[in-house]
Amino acid sequence: MLRTSSPFEAMRAQARQIFLKGVEAADPAHAVEAALKGRHFTDPLIIAVGKAARTMAEAAMKHVPAETVIVVTNYENAKPLEGAEVRAAGHPVPDAEGARAALRVEEALSHAKGDVIALISGGGSALLPAPVVGVSLEDKAEVNRLLLASGADIVTMNLVRQQLSRLKGGGLLRAAAPAKVTALLLSDVVSDDLRAIASGPTVSPIGTREEAAKVLQDLGLWEKLPHSVSAYLARPQADLGALPESEVELIGSNKISVAAMAHAAGPEAQVDKTPLEGDVAEAAQLIVERALTGGAGTYLFGGETTVKLVGDGMGGRNQELALRVAMLAEEAGFEDYVFLSGGTDGRDGPTDAAGGLVDPGTLDRMRAVGLDPIEVVGRNDSYHGLQAAGDLLQIGATGTNVADLQVLIRR
């Protein structure tokens, strides 16, 4: 559905512009170039993994002449890059191409003659699956699906993923030893916990195999696991010794992007210092309460919420957050507002939208085509609800990923 012109167009354009400034601040090329400028490496091997991998690799190649450059990224961002081997893989659920890419990375690391430069960004966890011996790719993918539908946060999910992978939780360092690894990380984790970014291939793991098993039990997933996974996690963990040393630098994050949005929005903008995390319904309530108590103004948020799937619809956390805010704003009697929630990677869940951009007419546009917003949310079908209202936020794949950003403007 195409939205007709409304009195909120200027506010919608403003919200979108503020959001895009946040995305721009997460430009991985500038960050990589700044980190590598003036540095020298011996016979380097470049491994780039994640949604921003291609952009990061291209920037690194301008400063570091490397004979071998391997890029593993999602299908949408996998474009040819002269001088590099670009491999496309599945995200958010790992696939066979990702498993083959992992084998290629391991092979290259085993033959590393000098320094290894690891460029890590969000999405790397699914893109480089490398399941442990005894666990098939299909079984690991099933665990991933269960975790995604459980509402678990990214740190919890990556605690489990690390225990089922040869390359995560410092596995890349072990595969590269004795080569020295320099890792540049673009954070898609709100807390900037380096162990959780792409499941931490160049840092120590979040927890133990026993802790991963307990998390799955607490989530009610243990009995649903493939037998190979539960059997592996139930076995005692061998002592692999200390991780090889590495140099790790954080070069981009959600906090940096929120600060950029604040600069674009002006000095009167109110930045929520507490990241939006946890259940999407609670996050929506918090956002509307901020505007209720604060009155007119521009409110900025950053973070990453979770959605527990209970229906068979299509959408993502940002789309559902936008729709839930629209519903609560209607209940609160907001007459002049817009709200945007979007993923900085340009993709929200398994859809072609980054999120949603809603205003007071959103729900009426949905109802006009026979959709009940309550039913839409109930079946986790925010994509089709916002599509019907003409309120999907579509910006295309951005080549970066620092979690999500939100803008609420109330007049």
KOLGU-371976 format. One record per residue (C-alpha): x, y, z. Coordinates in steps of 0.02 Angstrom, whole numbers, plus 32768, in hexadecimal, padded with zeros to 4 digits. Layout:
<nodes>
xx; yy; zz
X; Y; Z
...
</nodes>
This chain:
<nodes>
xx; yy; zz
8000; 8000; 8000
803E; 80AF; 7FD6
801E; 812F; 805C
7FCD; 81D0; 8023
801A; 8275; 8059
7FF6; 82A1; 810E
801D; 832D; 8189
80A3; 82BD; 81D3
8112; 82B3; 8138
818D; 8336; 8175
819D; 82DF; 821E
81B2; 8236; 81C9
823C; 827C; 815B
8291; 82C6; 81F4
828C; 8222; 8253
82D2; 81C5; 81BE
835F; 8243; 81A8
8390; 8235; 8260
8390; 8178; 8253
83FC; 8178; 81B7
847C; 81E6; 820F
848A; 815C; 8290
84A4; 80DB; 8208
8526; 814B; 81B5
8588; 8155; 8257
859B; 8098; 8252
85F4; 809F; 81A9
8670; 8010; 81BB
86E3; 804F; 8130
8710; 80EF; 818C
8727; 8091; 822F
879A; 800D; 81E3
8803; 808D; 8186
881B; 80F3; 8224
884E; 8058; 8287
88CD; 801B; 8207
8918; 80C0; 81CF
89D4; 80C0; 81EA
89DD; 800C; 8224
8A4A; 7F85; 81D6
8A2F; 7EC9; 81CE
8A9C; 7E38; 8198
8A5D; 7DC7; 810C
89A8; 7DE9; 8142
890E; 7D7E; 812B
8867; 7DDC; 8133
87CC; 7D81; 816F
872B; 7DE9; 816F
868A; 7DA0; 81B5
85DE; 7DEE; 81CF
8560; 7E5E; 817B
85E2; 7EE8; 816A
866C; 7E71; 8133
867A; 7EA7; 807E
8681; 7F60; 80A7
86FF; 7F43; 8133
876C; 7ED7; 80C3
876C; 7F56; 8037
87A3; 7FDE; 80AF
882B; 7F70; 80FA
8871; 7F45; 804F
8894; 7FFD; 802F
8910; 7FFE; 80BF
894A; 7F4A; 80CC
898C; 7EEC; 8032
8954; 7E39; 8051
8968; 7DA6; 7FDC
88D0; 7D4D; 8026
882F; 7DA5; 8056
8795; 7D3D; 8083
86ED; 7D92; 809A
8656; 7D36; 80E2
85B5; 7D9A; 80E4
84FA; 7D89; 80CB
84B3; 7D72; 801C
8475; 7E25; 800C
8520; 7E70; 802E
8586; 7DF0; 7FCD
85C6; 7E52; 7F37
8669; 7E2E; 7EDB
8704; 7E84; 7F1F
87A1; 7E85; 7EB6
882F; 7E2F; 7F0F
87BE; 7DD8; 7F8B
8761; 7D34; 7F96
86AC; 7D62; 7FC1
863C; 7CD9; 8005
8582; 7CEB; 8027
852B; 7C8D; 80B4
8484; 7C80; 810D
8448; 7CF6; 8195
83F7; 7CEF; 8215
83F0; 7C32; 8201
8497; 7BE3; 81CC
849E; 7B80; 812B
8512; 7B0E; 80C8
8569; 7BA0; 8074
8597; 7BE3; 8120
85DD; 7B3A; 8152
8647; 7B34; 80B4
8683; 7BE6; 80D4
86B6; 7BB3; 8185
871F; 7B24; 8140
8773; 7B9D; 80C7
879A; 7C16; 8155
87E2; 7B8A; 81C0
884D; 7B4F; 812E
8891; 7BFF; 8111
88B5; 7C19; 81CA
8914; 7B74; 81D4
898A; 7BB3; 814C
899E; 7C64; 818F
8A56; 7C96; 8180
8A50; 7D3F; 81D5
89CF; 7DB3; 8222
8913; 7D93; 821C
889C; 7E26; 8212
87EC; 7DF2; 8248
8760; 7E6B; 821B
86C7; 7E39; 8280
8617; 7E81; 8275
8566; 7E50; 82A6
851D; 7DB7; 8253
85C1; 7D59; 8257
857C; 7CD9; 82D0
8501; 7C91; 8252
856F; 7CB0; 81BA
85FF; 7C45; 81F9
85AC; 7BAF; 824E
863C; 7B2D; 8258
85DC; 7AAF; 82C4
863F; 7A46; 8340
8662; 7990; 831A
85C5; 7927; 8332
854A; 79B4; 8313
8508; 79CA; 8262
84E8; 7A70; 820E
842F; 7A47; 820A
842D; 7A27; 82C5
848C; 7AC8; 82E8
8414; 7B28; 8278
8383; 7ADF; 82DA
83CF; 7B1E; 837D
83DF; 7BC9; 832C
8327; 7BC7; 82FB
82F3; 7B96; 83AA
835A; 7C21; 83F8
8319; 7CA4; 837E
8265; 7C76; 83A7
8283; 7C6D; 8464
8299; 7D27; 8483
8349; 7D0C; 84C7
83BD; 7DA2; 84BE
8458; 7DA3; 844F
84D2; 7D7E; 84DD
846F; 7CE6; 8512
8461; 7CA7; 8460
851A; 7CBC; 8441
8547; 7C64; 84E3
84F4; 7BC9; 8498
8535; 7BE4; 83E7
85E9; 7BEF; 8424
85E1; 7B43; 8473
85A6; 7AF5; 83D0
8629; 7B44; 835F
86E1; 7B26; 8336
8702; 7BDE; 830E
869B; 7C3E; 838F
86CC; 7C68; 8441
8783; 7C80; 8411
8785; 7BF1; 8396
87CB; 7C5E; 830B
8861; 7C87; 8378
8884; 7BCF; 8395
8872; 7BA9; 82DB
88EC; 7C35; 82B0
8971; 7C0C; 8332
8A01; 7C31; 8336
89D9; 7CC5; 82C3
89B5; 7D6B; 8317
8900; 7DA4; 8303
88C8; 7E5A; 82FE
880B; 7E67; 8307
87A1; 7F00; 82DE
86EE; 7EF0; 831C
8650; 7F4B; 82E7
85D6; 7F2D; 8376
8521; 7EFA; 835A
8513; 7ED2; 8414
84CA; 7F5D; 847F
853C; 7F3A; 8513
85D3; 7F34; 849E
8603; 7E8F; 84F0
868F; 7E57; 847B
866B; 7DA1; 84A5
85BC; 7DB0; 845B
85E6; 7E0A; 83B7
85D9; 7D82; 8331
85E8; 7D08; 83C3
8699; 7D45; 83EA
870D; 7CE9; 8370
87A4; 7D4C; 83AE
877F; 7D59; 8469
875A; 7CE4; 84FA
86AF; 7C8F; 8502
861B; 7CD5; 8563
8608; 7C38; 85CB
861F; 7B7D; 85D6
85CA; 7AE9; 8587
8571; 7AC9; 862C
8530; 7B7B; 8630
84F1; 7B6C; 857E
8490; 7ACF; 85AE
8443; 7B28; 8644
840D; 7BBC; 85D8
83B6; 7B47; 855F
835F; 7AEF; 85F0
8327; 7B96; 863A
82DF; 7BC9; 8592
827D; 7B27; 8588
82DC; 7AF0; 84ED
8341; 7A5D; 852E
82C0; 79D9; 8501
82AB; 7A26; 8454
8364; 7A1D; 8428
83A7; 79A2; 83A7
83EF; 790C; 8402
84A0; 792F; 83C1
849D; 79DC; 8411
845C; 79A8; 84BC
84D6; 7916; 84BF
8569; 7986; 8494
853C; 7A0A; 8516
8525; 7983; 859C
85D8; 7945; 8587
8662; 798D; 85F6
86C5; 7A1B; 85A8
877C; 79FD; 8584
87FE; 7A7C; 85BD
8845; 7ACB; 851F
88BB; 7B3E; 857C
88CC; 7BFA; 856E
889E; 7C52; 84CD
892B; 7C95; 8460
8945; 7D50; 8475
88F0; 7DC9; 8400
88D5; 7E83; 83E7
881D; 7EB3; 83E4
87D6; 7F5F; 83C0
8720; 7F99; 83BE
870A; 8011; 832B
864E; 802E; 8325
85B6; 8019; 8396
8500; 8042; 83B9
8534; 80CA; 8435
8597; 8124; 83AE
8501; 8121; 8339
8489; 8161; 83BE
8501; 81F1; 83DF
8501; 8218; 8324
8443; 821B; 8324
8444; 8292; 83B7
84B9; 8307; 835A
8446; 8304; 82C2
83A9; 831F; 832A
83ED; 83B7; 8384
840E; 83E7; 843A
8359; 83D7; 846F
8352; 831D; 8446
833E; 82A9; 84DB
83B0; 8210; 84D4
837B; 817A; 853A
841A; 8140; 8590
83D7; 8093; 85B5
83DF; 8020; 851C
833C; 7FD5; 84E0
834B; 7F1D; 8506
82DA; 7E8D; 8535
8226; 7E6D; 8502
81E7; 7EDA; 8474
8140; 7EFA; 84CA
8197; 7F40; 8564
8208; 7FAB; 84F7
8170; 7FF5; 849F
8122; 8020; 8547
81C2; 8075; 8581
81CD; 80DF; 84E3
811B; 811E; 84EF
812D; 8140; 85A9
81C8; 81AA; 8585
8162; 8215; 850D
80CE; 821E; 8584
8137; 8261; 8613
81AB; 82CA; 85A9
812B; 831B; 8536
8154; 8361; 848B
8204; 8345; 8448
8279; 82CB; 83F3
82A7; 822B; 844E
8337; 81BA; 8417
8358; 8106; 8444
83CF; 807A; 8416
83D7; 7FC2; 8440
8394; 7F1A; 840D
82EF; 7ED2; 8448
82B2; 7E1F; 843E
8211; 7DD3; 83FC
81CC; 7D2E; 8438
8178; 7CDF; 83A2
80CA; 7CA0; 83C5
807E; 7CB3; 8317
80A8; 7C81; 8266
80B2; 7D30; 821B
8146; 7D8E; 81D3
81A4; 7E20; 821D
8232; 7E51; 828F
8251; 7EA4; 8336
8257; 7F55; 82ED
81B6; 7F40; 828A
815B; 7EF9; 8320
81A0; 7F82; 8391
8162; 8008; 8318
80B6; 7FBB; 830E
80AA; 7FA5; 83CB
80DB; 805B; 83E6
8054; 8091; 836B
7FD3; 802E; 83CD
8009; 8075; 8475
8014; 8125; 842E
7F5F; 8116; 83F3
7F2B; 80DE; 84A1
7F8A; 8171; 84ED
7F35; 81EC; 8477
7FD1; 8226; 841A
7F93; 8291; 838A
8034; 82D4; 8340
80C8; 825B; 8340
8133; 81E8; 82D8
8199; 8153; 8311
8223; 80F8; 82B5
827A; 8057; 82E6
82FB; 800C; 8272
838C; 7F95; 8268
842E; 7FE8; 8234
8452; 7F57; 81BD
83B6; 7F81; 8159
8367; 7ED8; 817D
82ED; 7EAD; 8208
82CE; 7DF4; 821E
82B6; 7D8D; 817F
826F; 7E22; 811E
82A3; 7EA8; 80A2
827B; 7F34; 811E
82EC; 7F86; 81A0
8257; 7FA7; 8212
81C0; 8019; 821A
8195; 80D3; 8216
80E9; 80F5; 8261
8079; 818B; 8283
7FC7; 81A8; 82C6
7F7D; 816A; 8221
7FD6; 80C1; 821F
7F51; 805B; 8279
7EC2; 80AB; 8217
7F19; 807E; 8173
7F27; 7FCB; 81AE
7E71; 7FC4; 81E3
7E3C; 800E; 813B
7E7A; 7F70; 80E4
7E2B; 7EFB; 8164
7EBE; 7EDD; 81D9
7EAA; 7EE0; 8296
7F4E; 7F1E; 82E4
7F33; 7EB3; 837F
7F22; 7E16; 8315
7FB8; 7E47; 82AB
8028; 7E58; 8344
7FDE; 7DB8; 838D
801C; 7D53; 82FA
80C3; 7DAF; 82EC
8092; 7DF1; 8240
80D0; 7EA4; 8251
811C; 7EA3; 81A3
8076; 7E8C; 814A
801F; 7F04; 81C1
809B; 7F90; 81A1
80A1; 7F65; 80E9
7FE5; 7F7E; 80DE
7FF8; 8028; 8133
8088; 805B; 80C2
80F6; 806B; 815C
8185; 7FF2; 8141
8230; 8041; 8153
8292; 8005; 80BB
8344; 8042; 80A0
839A; 7FAA; 8053
842F; 7F4B; 8099
84A8; 7FC9; 80E6
8546; 7F60; 80F6
8552; 7F86; 81B0
84FE; 7F4C; 8250
84FF; 7F9E; 82FD
8456; 7F5E; 833A
83BA; 7FCC; 8336
838E; 8085; 8341
82EA; 80DB; 836D
82A8; 818C; 8355
8208; 81D0; 83A1
81D1; 8281; 8375
813A; 82CA; 83CF
80F2; 8376; 83AF
</nodes>
